[in-house]
């Protein structure tokens, strides 16, 4: 322990470092619980789609966006969005049209 003391006490100097890995384990818990269900995706194509949706949902969460609100807004507006502006619907670029209407 004395050989690793600097690494062990690094969380005292940097508030971003967590003493435990509980937050990381909680973040992965949803995937661990769904693992058995994902075995029965129906096909390779179904599994690819499930992985794609999980990636989109996690991207929204990482950008502090409610995944359900984001996905509902994107699905409602994607047909009216020109191809040149589709990147605005990605989670890191997205702003809700309802939020924009309130701000205006």
Secondary structure, 3 states (H helix, E strand, C coil): CHHHHHHHCHHHHCCCCCCCCHHHHHHHHHHHHHHHHHCCCCCHHHHHHHHHHHHHHHHHHHCCCCHHHHHHHHHHHHHHCCHHHHHHHCCCCCCCHHHHHHHC
